[in-house]
Amino acid sequence: MAGESVRAVEGEALRGAHLRYFDLVMAAFVTILLLSNVIGAGKIATVTLPGIGPWPFGAGILFFPVSYVIGDILTEVYGYARARRCIWAGTAALLFMALMSWIVVALPPDPQWTGQAAYEAVFGQVPRIVLASIAAFWAGEFVNSFVLAKMKLLTRGRRLWTRTIGSTVAGQAVDSLIFYPLAFWGVWDDGTLVAVLLTQWALKVGWEALLTPVTYAAVGFLKRREGIDVYDEGTDFTPFRARV
């Protein structure tokens, strides 16, 4: 019932339930994911740290962690099965974006159009980086969702911050350990690769911690409005299905 959260296991909570905000949260999740891969995936920025000097970091750090916050909200409010559905939707969206980018870039440009080089620079994608990005997202998000769901059972739904941050520590570690070696091993020098990998992981976890008040507010709002609080007791945690 709207306005009052009820504790329920996955099947009982969502069977026949009218979820008013799930589709909006899912759309936000996929949108942030696509933006992070279009805008921030390829750029390395640098900040100067006092006492350390220049320190490189990936520009996608500015907004990609928001997808993990939304992923935490999906699992916490709607359960692992629906979060799994969103992860597969995001994976399909990434694959479609990569395919269409390749097709559009490959189309012969009109002789009077002078933007082909710039277009290729922005949307031309190295297959190795695309594969690394999709594999890292898929594995990292599933680890994130699995850890959060399991920690919710262990903590009996208390101390939300421990599972949002804890799941991000694990999920982002898997994401970074897959993406950077697959995408840039042999392209960047080893020192830059390790520095960017560790920086990205630390900053993403830090972002998650800073956004904890936002996560609490969003989770509280959705649980009240949807009238559910899902515990994944007896849930099949296989990632290899999209059906709820």
Secondary structure, DSSP 8 states (H G I E B T S, - for coil): -TTS--EEEHHHHHTT---SSHHHHHHHHHHHHHHIIIIISS-EEEEEETTTEEEEEEGGGGTHHHHHHHHHHIIIII-HHHHHHHHHHHHHHHHHHHHHHHHHHHS---TT---HHHHHHHH---HHHHHHHHHHHHHHHHHHHHHHHHHHHHTTT--HHHHHHHHHHHHHHHHHHHHHHHHHBTTB-HHHHHHHHHHHHHHHHHHHHHTHHHHHHHHHHHHHHHT-EEE-TT----SS----
